[in-house]
Amino acid sequence: MSPGMLKMWISIAGMALMFLAIITIYFSRYKLKGILRLLSAILAYIFMIIAGLTLLIVFFT
């Protein structure tokens, strides 16, 4: 696999993580209550941080 193709797949994975973060944040704010709300919010922000780092690495390499 060429380096450009590998960067493309890594970028798509980063975008998918951002989409999962958006959906998880929505559920944590509007649909869930109690401890599930806290756990889903933490998971969403972890997704967002990993996605941001992934895309930064791809953009600057």
C-alpha positions as CSV (number, residue, x, y, z in Angstrom):
1,M,0.0,0.0,0.0
2,S,1.4,3.4,-0.9
3,P,2.0,6.1,1.7
4,G,-0.7,8.3,0.2
5,M,-3.3,5.5,0.4
6,L,-2.3,4.8,4.0
7,K,-2.7,8.5,4.9
8,M,-6.2,8.4,3.3
9,W,-7.4,5.5,5.4
10,I,-6.0,7.0,8.6
11,S,-7.8,10.3,7.8
12,I,-11.1,8.4,7.2
13,A,-10.6,6.7,10.6
14,G,-10.1,10.1,12.2
15,M,-13.2,11.4,10.6
16,A,-15.2,8.4,11.7
17,L,-14.0,8.9,15.3
18,M,-15.2,12.6,15.0
19,F,-18.6,11.4,13.9
20,L,-18.8,8.9,16.8
21,A,-17.8,11.7,19.1
22,I,-20.6,13.9,17.9
23,I,-23.2,11.1,18.2
24,T,-22.0,10.2,21.7
25,I,-22.0,13.8,22.9
26,Y,-25.5,14.2,21.6
27,F,-26.7,11.1,23.5
28,S,-24.9,12.1,26.7
29,R,-26.4,15.6,26.7
30,Y,-30.0,14.9,25.6
31,K,-30.9,11.2,26.0
32,L,-29.0,9.7,28.9
33,K,-29.1,10.3,32.7
34,G,-26.9,9.4,35.6
35,I,-23.7,7.5,35.4
36,L,-24.3,6.6,31.7
37,R,-24.3,10.3,30.9
38,L,-20.9,10.8,32.5
39,L,-19.3,7.7,30.9
40,S,-20.6,8.5,27.4
41,A,-19.3,12.1,27.7
42,I,-15.9,10.9,28.8
43,L,-15.9,8.4,25.9
44,A,-16.9,11.1,23.4
45,Y,-14.1,13.5,24.5
46,I,-11.6,10.6,24.3
47,F,-12.8,10.0,20.7
48,M,-12.5,13.6,19.9
49,I,-8.9,13.9,21.2
50,I,-7.8,10.7,19.4
51,A,-9.4,12.0,16.2
52,G,-7.7,15.4,16.5
53,L,-4.3,13.9,17.1
54,T,-4.7,11.4,14.2
55,L,-5.6,14.2,11.8
56,L,-2.9,16.4,13.0
57,I,-0.3,13.6,12.5
58,V,-1.7,13.0,8.9
59,F,-1.7,16.7,8.0
60,F,1.9,17.4,9.2
61,T,3.6,14.3,7.8
